[in-house]
Amino acid sequence: MESHNVDPNEPKCIASFLLPYTVSRDSKNKNAFKVKLSISKHAILYGSLLQLLNKKEQNFKWVGVVQSVEPYSDQEKTQISELLADKGCYPIFMTMSELLPYYNFYENVMKTLFHNFKSLYETDLTHLTHTEF
């Protein structure tokens, strides 16, 4: 099998529906925000990628929707973007009404297509011959 070398310093863009962090207002300072890891125990891929990100073994740029129920001002979006940039994340801000059609499409189409997808590089087809197609 052919070897694929990956440069750990080369940026890798991860586009996911949601970022692996939630943003909330600081309870002591309503003008400040807190960023909290929000990975469920079932999100194995997120956990694995975050381990690589935290160990600085790979240069990830993570793009996804910020999990929030409230709309943000432009100034707040800038503040949140700066907090998430420290974690290698680049947020997409959407209101709930904007998000709903995309979420339905994600849940009903994209998630079923791409979750549990086995890499083509991991597929061994050497046992097949042209007559078996």
Backbone as CSV, one residue per row, in Angstrom:
resi,resn,N_x,N_y,N_z,CA_x,CA_y,CA_z,C_x,C_y,C_z
1,MET,0.836,-1.169,0.000,0.000,0.000,0.000,0.891,1.245,0.000
2,GLU,0.492,2.250,-0.719,1.261,3.483,-0.846,1.207,4.293,0.450
3,SER,2.343,4.869,0.822,2.420,5.679,2.023,2.048,7.121,1.698
4,HIS,1.287,7.753,2.588,0.877,9.144,2.422,1.454,9.954,3.580
5,ASN,2.484,10.746,3.301,3.083,11.587,4.329,2.313,12.894,4.417
6,VAL,1.998,13.276,5.625,1.257,14.505,5.865,2.138,15.430,6.689
7,ASP,2.360,16.622,6.186,3.149,17.615,6.900,2.322,18.144,8.073
8,PRO,2.773,17.941,9.320,1.987,18.390,10.475,1.855,19.905,10.558
9,ASN,2.727,20.643,9.891,2.647,22.106,9.929,1.707,22.683,8.877
10,GLU,1.378,21.880,7.882,0.477,22.345,6.838,-0.933,22.467,7.416
11,PRO,-1.583,23.624,7.236,-2.930,23.786,7.798,-3.920,22.795,7.197
12,LYS,-4.767,22.248,8.057,-5.840,21.360,7.638,-7.143,21.978,8.091
13,CYS,-8.039,22.192,7.159,-9.324,22.816,7.470,-10.350,21.738,7.774
14,ILE,-10.965,21.844,8.931,-12.024,20.923,9.323,-13.326,21.716,9.287
15,ALA,-14.214,21.336,8.412,-15.526,21.975,8.334,-16.542,21.036,8.959
16,SER,-17.131,21.474,10.041,-18.149,20.661,10.700,-19.381,21.529,10.905
17,PHE,-20.496,20.872,11.119,-21.721,21.649,11.292,-21.598,22.562,12.506
18,LEU,-21.175,22.000,13.624,-21.001,22.776,14.856,-19.550,22.753,15.282
19,LEU,-19.114,23.845,15.881,-17.793,23.858,16.502,-17.855,22.993,17.758
20,PRO,-16.731,22.475,18.208,-16.753,21.630,19.409,-16.777,22.440,20.709
21,TYR,-17.148,23.706,20.622,-17.218,24.592,21.789,-18.558,25.315,21.807
22,THR,-19.036,25.613,23.019,-20.198,26.486,23.172,-19.716,27.795,23.766
23,VAL,-20.447,28.829,23.468,-20.124,30.165,23.963,-21.290,30.621,24.831
24,SER,-20.962,31.157,25.997,-22.002,31.692,26.879,-21.496,32.972,27.526
25,ARG,-22.445,33.772,27.959,-22.072,35.004,28.667,-21.516,34.662,30.041
26,ASP,-20.520,35.409,30.438,-19.940,35.250,31.769,-20.980,35.728,32.782
27,SER,-21.277,34.920,33.790,-22.300,35.288,34.774,-21.911,36.495,35.625
28,LYS,-20.608,36.751,35.751,-20.142,37.882,36.560,-19.986,39.158,35.740
29,ASN,-19.787,39.024,34.442,-19.577,40.173,33.563,-20.362,39.936,32.273
30,LYS,-21.502,40.593,32.136,-22.397,40.368,30.991,-21.797,40.819,29.664
31,ASN,-20.685,41.548,29.691,-20.021,41.981,28.460,-18.901,41.025,28.047
32,ALA,-18.698,39.984,28.829,-17.643,39.009,28.533,-18.280,37.657,28.220
33,PHE,-17.495,36.799,27.577,-17.984,35.480,27.184,-17.045,34.388,27.678
34,LYS,-17.617,33.215,27.868,-16.838,32.027,28.225,-16.969,31.022,27.088
35,VAL,-15.893,30.310,26.830,-15.892,29.259,25.825,-15.693,27.931,26.547
36,LYS,-16.585,26.989,26.265,-16.540,25.699,26.956,-16.577,24.580,25.925
37,LEU,-15.752,23.565,26.157,-15.753,22.386,25.302,-17.119,21.717,25.383
38,SER,-17.671,21.326,24.243,-19.025,20.757,24.239,-19.091,19.484,23.416
39,ILE,-18.252,18.544,23.733,-18.214,17.295,22.987,-18.910,16.213,23.795
40,SER,-19.857,15.546,23.157,-20.533,14.445,23.843,-19.625,13.222,23.845
41,LYS,-19.929,12.286,24.693,-19.116,11.073,24.783,-19.189,10.250,23.506
42,HIS,-20.173,10.527,22.647,-20.327,9.780,21.407,-19.551,10.396,20.248
43,ALA,-19.010,11.580,20.432,-18.303,12.279,19.351,-16.828,11.900,19.364
44,ILE,-16.533,10.707,18.950,-15.162,10.186,18.988,-14.242,10.996,18.084
45,LEU,-14.720,11.357,16.907,-13.893,12.110,15.972,-13.493,13.457,16.563
46,TYR,-14.433,14.183,17.153,-14.109,15.467,17.761,-13.021,15.295,18.818
47,GLY,-13.186,14.292,19.671,-12.209,14.061,20.735,-10.826,13.760,20.195
48,SER,-10.760,12.941,19.169,-9.466,12.590,18.570,-8.810,13.807,17.933
49,LEU,-9.596,14.589,17.207,-9.053,15.783,16.564,-8.608,16.816,17.596
50,LEU,-9.375,16.955,18.659,-9.002,17.914,19.701,-7.716,17.509,20.405
51,GLN,-7.512,16.221,20.588,-6.254,15.769,21.196,-5.076,16.188,20.330
52,LEU,-5.190,15.995,19.027,-4.116,16.406,18.117,-3.936,17.918,18.144
53,LEU,-5.046,18.641,18.201,-4.994,20.102,18.238,-4.319,20.584,19.525
54,ASN,-4.709,20.019,20.650,-4.160,20.437,21.941,-2.688,20.085,22.087
55,LYS,-2.262,18.989,21.492,-0.863,18.588,21.565,-0.012,19.328,20.541
56,LYS,-0.660,20.136,19.719,0.026,20.899,18.662,0.734,19.973,17.674
57,GLU,0.185,18.757,17.488,0.769,17.808,16.544,0.343,18.101,15.107
58,GLN,-0.778,18.778,14.957,-1.295,19.125,13.637,-1.776,20.574,13.673
59,ASN,-1.782,21.195,12.522,-2.227,22.581,12.405,-3.647,22.588,11.849
60,PHE,-4.639,22.522,12.758,-6.038,22.489,12.356,-6.654,23.877,12.371
61,LYS,-7.517,24.120,11.417,-8.381,25.297,11.378,-9.798,24.752,11.339
62,TRP,-10.554,24.954,12.400,-11.872,24.357,12.551,-12.934,25.400,12.247
63,VAL,-13.801,25.135,11.269,-14.859,26.054,10.862,-16.208,25.422,11.161
64,GLY,-17.093,26.166,11.805,-18.427,25.638,12.102,-19.294,26.679,12.777
65,VAL,-20.531,26.320,12.993,-21.515,27.210,13.611,-21.284,27.261,15.116
66,VAL,-21.430,28.466,15.677,-21.345,28.658,17.126,-22.675,28.225,17.732
67,GLN,-22.617,27.401,18.775,-23.828,26.965,19.445,-24.289,28.050,20.412
68,SER,-25.430,28.667,20.110,-25.957,29.733,20.953,-27.440,29.909,20.676
69,VAL,-28.156,30.383,21.672,-29.578,30.655,21.472,-29.851,32.140,21.295
70,GLU,-28.862,32.974,21.559,-29.071,34.417,21.447,-28.299,35.012,20.266
71,PRO,-28.862,36.052,19.649,-28.119,36.728,18.571,-27.029,37.621,19.179
72,TYR,-25.969,37.835,18.422,-24.852,38.648,18.896,-24.712,39.899,18.045
73,SER,-24.229,40.977,18.676,-23.919,42.206,17.948,-22.609,41.990,17.186
74,ASP,-22.293,42.892,16.276,-21.043,42.786,15.532,-19.838,42.822,16.466
75,GLN,-19.907,43.674,17.487,-18.813,43.763,18.462,-18.671,42.448,19.231
76,GLU,-19.785,41.854,19.626,-19.739,40.580,20.339,-19.211,39.463,19.443
77,LYS,-19.587,39.492,18.171,-19.085,38.493,17.224,-17.562,38.580,17.108
78,THR,-17.041,39.802,17.080,-15.589,39.992,17.020,-14.928,39.443,18.277
79,GLN,-15.512,39.737,19.431,-14.968,39.259,20.702,-14.977,37.725,20.760
80,ILE,-16.076,37.125,20.349,-16.186,35.665,20.353,-15.212,35.053,19.353
81,SER,-15.091,35.660,18.191,-14.164,35.159,17.163,-12.735,35.147,17.688
82,GLU,-12.349,36.188,18.430,-10.998,36.246,18.997,-10.784,35.150,20.039
83,LEU,-11.793,34.897,20.877,-11.687,33.822,21.871,-11.539,32.461,21.203
84,LEU,-12.311,32.235,20.138,-12.272,30.939,19.461,-11.029,30.779,18.591
85,ALA,-10.487,31.881,18.076,-9.268,31.808,17.254,-8.112,31.234,18.063
86,ASP,-8.088,31.515,19.368,-7.054,30.953,20.240,-7.128,29.426,20.293
87,LYS,-8.284,28.877,19.935,-8.479,27.433,19.940,-8.458,26.862,18.518
88,GLY,-8.076,27.687,17.554,-8.013,27.228,16.162,-9.372,27.131,15.502
89,CYS,-10.363,27.838,16.051,-11.732,27.760,15.542,-12.154,29.086,14.908
90,TYR,-12.916,28.948,13.826,-13.410,30.104,13.093,-14.923,29.961,12.976
91,PRO,-15.649,30.787,13.757,-17.093,30.595,13.879,-17.891,31.153,12.699
92,ILE,-19.017,30.498,12.469,-20.046,30.990,11.567,-21.213,31.371,12.475
93,PHE,-21.673,32.598,12.359,-22.768,33.073,13.201,-24.064,33.041,12.401
94,MET,-25.061,32.375,12.956,-26.368,32.287,12.319,-27.441,32.404,13.389
95,THR,-28.555,33.035,13.018,-29.696,33.058,13.927,-30.384,31.696,13.856
96,MET,-31.240,31.425,14.812,-31.937,30.137,14.819,-32.797,29.970,13.568
97,SER,-33.433,31.048,13.100,-34.270,30.936,11.890,-33.407,30.677,10.652
98,GLU,-32.201,31.218,10.614,-31.288,30.950,9.502,-30.745,29.520,9.577
99,LEU,-30.515,29.072,10.776,-29.891,27.776,11.001,-30.815,26.587,10.731
100,LEU,-32.084,26.726,11.032,-33.015,25.594,10.971,-33.030,24.857,9.627
101,PRO,-33.153,25.534,8.477,-33.154,24.777,7.209,-31.845,24.010,6.989
102,TYR,-30.731,24.602,7.371,-29.438,23.927,7.215,-29.331,22.738,8.166
103,TYR,-29.852,22.920,9.368,-29.799,21.841,10.344,-30.621,20.641,9.862
104,ASN,-31.804,20.918,9.346,-32.644,19.827,8.830,-31.942,19.098,7.682
105,PHE,-31.309,19.838,6.787,-30.576,19.228,5.674,-29.398,18.409,6.203
106,TYR,-28.690,18.966,7.181,-27.562,18.254,7.788,-28.018,16.934,8.407
107,GLU,-29.039,16.996,9.240,-29.511,15.802,9.949,-30.065,14.748,8.999
108,ASN,-30.804,15.165,7.989,-31.498,14.215,7.125,-30.705,13.745,5.912
109,VAL,-29.702,14.521,5.479,-28.959,14.150,4.278,-27.469,13.989,4.561
110,MET,-26.822,15.065,4.965,-25.363,15.063,5.095,-24.865,14.101,6.171
111,LYS,-25.512,14.093,7.302,-25.060,13.233,8.397,-25.121,11.761,7.996
112,THR,-26.190,11.379,7.315,-26.308,9.983,6.911,-25.295,9.622,5.827
113,LEU,-24.905,10.586,5.006,-23.927,10.310,3.956,-22.502,10.200,4.476
114,PHE,-22.123,11.058,5.423,-20.715,11.178,5.777,-20.320,10.606,7.130
115,HIS,-21.234,10.307,7.983,-20.848,9.711,9.255,-20.555,8.236,9.047
116,ASN,-19.542,7.773,9.728,-19.082,6.385,9.631,-18.585,6.040,8.229
117,PHE,-18.083,7.014,7.523,-17.544,6.803,6.173,-16.143,6.225,6.294
118,LYS,-15.889,5.133,5.628,-14.570,4.507,5.672,-13.701,5.120,4.579
119,SER,-12.500,5.452,4.928,-11.579,6.072,3.981,-11.311,5.153,2.800
120,LEU,-11.217,5.743,1.623,-10.885,4.971,0.432,-9.482,4.391,0.534
121,TYR,-8.609,5.071,1.264,-7.247,4.586,1.433,-7.198,3.327,2.288
122,GLU,-8.213,3.125,3.109,-8.243,1.964,3.989,-8.943,0.776,3.338
123,THR,-9.510,0.962,2.175,-10.235,-0.106,1.502,-9.266,-0.968,0.702
124,ASP,-9.285,-2.244,0.972,-8.418,-3.173,0.255,-9.221,-3.832,-0.865
125,LEU,-8.919,-3.463,-2.095,-9.610,-4.020,-3.254,-8.718,-4.955,-4.065
126,THR,-7.606,-5.359,-3.509,-6.638,-6.157,-4.262,-7.190,-7.540,-4.621
127,HIS,-8.169,-8.013,-3.877,-8.724,-9.340,-4.146,-9.702,-9.340,-5.328
128,LEU,-10.138,-8.151,-5.766,-11.076,-8.076,-6.888,-10.334,-8.104,-8.226
129,THR,-10.954,-8.712,-9.200,-10.419,-8.685,-10.558,-11.425,-7.992,-11.453
130,HIS,-11.029,-7.667,-12.644,-11.927,-6.947,-13.554,-13.171,-7.770,-13.902
131,THR,-13.133,-9.071,-13.807,-14.298,-9.893,-14.131,-15.339,-9.879,-13.022
132,GLU,-14.954,-9.438,-11.828,-15.901,-9.404,-10.708,-16.692,-8.121,-10.644
133,PHE,-16.421,-7.151,-11.503,-17.147,-5.888,-11.464,-18.444,-6.030,-12.138
